[in-house]
Amino acid sequence: METGTIRRDELAGGLDLYRTLESGQTYLWRRGDGDMYGGTPAPGEWYVTVVDGEVIRVRTTDAALEWESTTDAEPTVRRLLRLDDDLEAIVDAAPNDPLLDEAYEAHRGMRLVTDPPFGTLISFICSAQMRVSRIHSMVSTLAREYGDAVSFDGETYHAFPAPAQLATATESELRDLGLGYRAPYVVRTAEMVADGEAHPADARELEYEAAREFLCQFVGVGDKVADCVLLFALEFDEAVPLDTWLRSAIEEYYPDCDRGSYAETSRALREQFGGEYAGYAQTYVFHHLRTGD
């Protein structure tokens, strides 16, 4: 077992691991007590994910982020949790906005994640009209049924399935697992990636709006899901997914940003939130409104 620590006071803007991993950005981590997305923090509890066949566990103490893994995982932990982001500078650069100021103050230390693109794509295809806890349950089920089992420290964990593994699923099987009308979308998108038609990671090389259009070729992916993949897997920090919570924020706080179409409204809200790090602002506002904090 490889282990390590990263001092929290060395992270500009700090780190709130609970809010980072349970704010609706990621469904590819599990919490050791099994109560992820239960709405209650669990100080000191381990979170675990499997990346490229390697198990990674992380938890925070008062002084540090601790990690355990099957490999030297510090570079991967830093990338997954965006630990090198200067949160202080991002918050300081934000526009003067009462709702955004309130959200940044209430959720200090929440960082964006960078999850593997394929798992993120499937996760957000599953997200339509679903509570975050239900999305997490569906994604966990896909990992258990179709992903590789990896043993670590006496426990067995399941990686999210590779495209070829998930492409073996049938629509009927996925409906039986609770995916409902999303089942054919997941099967067809997995087939597209497995067959080499396209891969979500290819969007990384494009300009932002072209990248969003590229991702919309996958079955079951519209503008909002594409924006989620860009923001939470491909580090397009300007992406602003327009979900129900953001649309309610537009109606109440930013009515001038409602331009009718998704593209124009998203562009206006990006400008409202400061452009370069608008995705950070979106994530804070989303979590703030969703939790009622």
GUGU-266835 format. One line per field, with one value per residue (C-alpha): residue in three letters; chain; x, y, z. Coordinates in pm, whole numbers. Example, Ala and Ser with C-alpha at 12.3 -4.5 7.8 and 13.67 -1.06 7.14 Angstrom:
residuo = c(ala,ser);
cadena = c(A,A);
u = c(1230,1367);
v = c(-450,-106);
w = c(780,714);
This chain:
residuo = c(met,glu,thr,gly,thr,ile,arg,arg,asp,glu,leu,ala,gly,gly,leu,asp,leu,tyr,arg,thr,leu,glu,ser,gly,gln,thr,tyr,leu,trp,arg,arg,gly,asp,gly,asp,met,tyr,gly,gly,thr,pro,ala,pro,gly,glu,trp,tyr,val,thr,val,val,asp,gly,glu,val,ile,arg,val,arg,thr,thr,asp,ala,ala,leu,glu,trp,glu,ser,thr,thr,asp,ala,glu,pro,thr,val,arg,arg,leu,leu,arg,leu,asp,asp,asp,leu,glu,ala,ile,val,asp,ala,ala,pro,asn,asp,pro,leu,leu,asp,glu,ala,tyr,glu,ala,his,arg,gly,met,arg,leu,val,thr,asp,pro,pro,phe,gly,thr,leu,ile,ser,phe,ile,cys,ser,ala,gln,met,arg,val,ser,arg,ile,his,ser,met,val,ser,thr,leu,ala,arg,glu,tyr,gly,asp,ala,val,ser,phe,asp,gly,glu,thr,tyr,his,ala,phe,pro,ala,pro,ala,gln,leu,ala,thr,ala,thr,glu,ser,glu,leu,arg,asp,leu,gly,leu,gly,tyr,arg,ala,pro,tyr,val,val,arg,thr,ala,glu,met,val,ala,asp,gly,glu,ala,his,pro,ala,asp,ala,arg,glu,leu,glu,tyr,glu,ala,ala,arg,glu,phe,leu,cys,gln,phe,val,gly,val,gly,asp,lys,val,ala,asp,cys,val,leu,leu,phe,ala,leu,glu,phe,asp,glu,ala,val,pro,leu,asp,thr,trp,leu,arg,ser,ala,ile,glu,glu,tyr,tyr,pro,asp,cys,asp,arg,gly,ser,tyr,ala,glu,thr,ser,arg,ala,leu,arg,glu,gln,phe,gly,gly,glu,tyr,ala,gly,tyr,ala,gln,thr,tyr,val,phe,his,his,leu,arg,thr,gly,asp);
cadena = c(A,A,A,A,A,A,A,A,A,A,A,A,A,A,A,A,A,A,A,A,A,A,A,A,A,A,A,A,A,A,A,A,A,A,A,A,A,A,A,A,A,A,A,A,A,A,A,A,A,A,A,A,A,A,A,A,A,A,A,A,A,A,A,A,A,A,A,A,A,A,A,A,A,A,A,A,A,A,A,A,A,A,A,A,A,A,A,A,A,A,A,A,A,A,A,A,A,A,A,A,A,A,A,A,A,A,A,A,A,A,A,A,A,A,A,A,A,A,A,A,A,A,A,A,A,A,A,A,A,A,A,A,A,A,A,A,A,A,A,A,A,A,A,A,A,A,A,A,A,A,A,A,A,A,A,A,A,A,A,A,A,A,A,A,A,A,A,A,A,A,A,A,A,A,A,A,A,A,A,A,A,A,A,A,A,A,A,A,A,A,A,A,A,A,A,A,A,A,A,A,A,A,A,A,A,A,A,A,A,A,A,A,A,A,A,A,A,A,A,A,A,A,A,A,A,A,A,A,A,A,A,A,A,A,A,A,A,A,A,A,A,A,A,A,A,A,A,A,A,A,A,A,A,A,A,A,A,A,A,A,A,A,A,A,A,A,A,A,A,A,A,A,A,A,A,A,A,A,A,A,A,A,A,A,A,A,A,A,A,A,A,A,A);
u = c(0,121,22,76,-43,-96,-112,-438,-269,-64,-380,-474,-833,-838,-1028,-1374,-1370,-1733,-1865,-1625,-1733,-2100,-2203,-2341,-2022,-1917,-2081,-1762,-1655,-1793,-1800,-1676,-1990,-2214,-2406,-2275,-2528,-2718,-2692,-2478,-2101,-1885,-1562,-1265,-1453,-1269,-1383,-1273,-1257,-1089,-891,-704,-734,-585,-781,-750,-882,-880,-991,-927,-805,-781,-435,-411,-560,-452,-447,-398,-364,-234,15,186,-133,-44,-33,-365,-524,-409,-560,-889,-955,-805,-575,-346,-627,-580,-926,-845,-757,-1066,-1297,-1121,-1157,-1532,-1765,-1942,-2263,-2470,-2583,-2237,-2073,-2314,-2244,-1865,-1881,-2112,-1911,-1549,-1301,-1529,-1326,-1415,-1330,-1169,-1320,-1248,-1442,-1629,-1756,-1860,-2044,-2245,-2311,-2470,-2668,-2818,-2880,-3187,-3476,-3300,-3197,-2824,-2856,-3042,-2786,-2509,-2695,-2737,-2371,-2261,-2482,-2325,-1980,-2081,-2250,-2010,-1684,-1368,-1341,-1022,-906,-735,-667,-911,-1194,-1328,-1405,-1547,-1413,-1659,-1690,-1478,-1674,-1637,-1762,-2068,-2140,-2209,-2514,-2857,-3130,-3343,-3070,-3021,-3394,-3399,-3121,-3340,-3212,-3553,-3568,-3196,-3104,-3086,-2890,-2628,-2599,-2569,-2320,-2104,-2112,-2009,-1704,-1615,-1636,-1414,-1682,-1594,-1457,-1558,-1191,-1151,-1351,-1057,-876,-1162,-1276,-1545,-1866,-1735,-1651,-2007,-2142,-1902,-2031,-2392,-2332,-2351,-2696,-2884,-2655,-2794,-2632,-2664,-2511,-2236,-2157,-2136,-1881,-1680,-1675,-1630,-1405,-1234,-1150,-1349,-1385,-1601,-1880,-2211,-2456,-2811,-3010,-3330,-3149,-2959,-3272,-3449,-3153,-3184,-3555,-3508,-3166,-3055,-3363,-3161,-2961,-3266,-3211,-3448,-3204,-2970,-2660,-2742,-2863,-2556,-2332,-2502,-2472,-2105,-2049,-2250,-2029,-1703,-1614,-1297,-1410,-1785,-1806,-1676,-1941,-2211,-2110,-2118,-2455,-2599,-2488,-2600,-2951,-2987,-2890,-3068,-2759);
v = c(0,349,637,1009,1338,1684,1967,2161,2490,2456,2456,2809,2854,2530,2209,2095,1732,1665,1954,1883,1520,1550,1866,1699,1720,1357,1018,813,824,614,700,440,445,391,715,925,1190,1125,1494,1458,1520,1243,1401,1170,920,769,835,589,577,354,522,327,12,176,217,560,646,997,1158,1481,1546,1887,1936,1733,1538,1175,927,552,366,72,316,650,847,1202,1340,1173,1297,1650,1628,1464,1715,2019,2077,2309,2553,2885,2910,3237,3398,3250,3388,3724,3752,3685,3973,4163,3963,3915,3557,3449,3618,3433,3099,3142,3234,2944,2672,2770,2512,2342,2263,2147,1787,1639,1293,1044,1161,842,778,1142,1126,820,962,1275,1086,908,1238,1355,1425,1246,1337,1328,1030,831,918,799,474,408,478,255,-23,4,-28,-329,-510,-434,-294,-472,-577,-454,-579,-341,-361,-647,-475,-521,-215,-184,41,219,-2,66,149,-205,-354,-130,-186,-552,-449,-474,-216,-469,-536,-166,-110,-392,-206,102,319,347,548,629,264,289,615,450,142,340,591,308,142,466,501,130,123,428,657,927,968,1243,1318,1435,1746,1868,1988,2212,2564,2570,2600,2365,2116,2135,2073,1778,1611,1648,1378,1114,964,1116,1420,1771,2104,2075,1726,1832,2132,1905,1682,1984,2130,1821,1608,1826,2141,2389,2620,2863,2606,2689,2396,2527,2288,2350,2525,2762,2840,2929,3153,3324,3383,3530,3696,3737,3787,3986,3669,3486,3507,3230,2970,2757,2882,3251,3222,3022,3280,3565,3386,3311,3683,3753,3509,3656,3443,3244,3078,3096,2720,2758,3022,2798,2506,2715,2868,2527,2370,2670,2669,2290,2253,2567,2666);
w = c(0,-91,139,161,306,160,411,391,478,158,-56,-158,-47,152,84,188,74,164,-43,-330,-366,-263,-445,-757,-963,-940,-911,-947,-581,-293,77,324,538,233,291,6,-96,223,308,619,639,783,910,868,649,353,-4,-272,-650,-908,-1186,-1454,-1244,-933,-610,-450,-104,43,366,550,902,1066,919,598,314,354,68,32,-296,-490,-648,-582,-624,-521,-879,-956,-631,-708,-1056,-954,-674,-848,-550,-745,-821,-640,-488,-316,-648,-819,-550,-546,-924,-914,-1000,-724,-701,-382,-454,-564,-265,-37,-204,-192,175,267,92,140,17,-237,-548,-894,-981,-1290,-1335,-1618,-1927,-2017,-1666,-1640,-1972,-1870,-1522,-1660,-1924,-1623,-1442,-1632,-1393,-1108,-754,-693,-458,-724,-991,-761,-699,-1072,-1149,-860,-994,-1340,-1183,-977,-1267,-1553,-1411,-1302,-938,-771,-431,-191,182,231,42,-310,-518,-867,-1141,-1364,-1674,-1978,-2296,-2433,-2105,-2088,-2456,-2376,-2173,-2328,-2302,-2115,-1859,-1791,-1754,-1498,-1313,-1287,-1571,-1733,-2056,-2019,-2092,-2474,-2448,-2228,-2450,-2774,-2632,-2493,-2836,-3005,-2781,-2789,-3169,-3206,-3354,-3101,-2749,-2506,-2432,-2794,-2707,-2498,-2811,-2928,-2846,-2577,-2779,-3049,-2773,-2643,-2993,-3035,-2718,-2829,-3092,-2818,-2775,-2481,-2461,-2491,-2414,-2036,-2013,-2252,-2032,-1727,-1901,-2012,-1661,-1444,-1668,-1929,-1728,-1936,-1637,-1832,-1886,-1719,-1720,-1712,-1495,-1301,-1014,-1243,-1440,-1116,-1027,-1365,-1310,-962,-972,-1334,-1555,-1808,-1880,-2015,-2390,-2498,-2629,-2421,-2602,-2565,-2206,-2110,-2277,-2090,-1755,-1826,-1865,-1548,-1356,-1483,-1786,-1722,-1396,-1455,-1403,-1049,-985,-1133,-912,-596,-683,-778,-449,-247,-394,-390,-24,95,296);
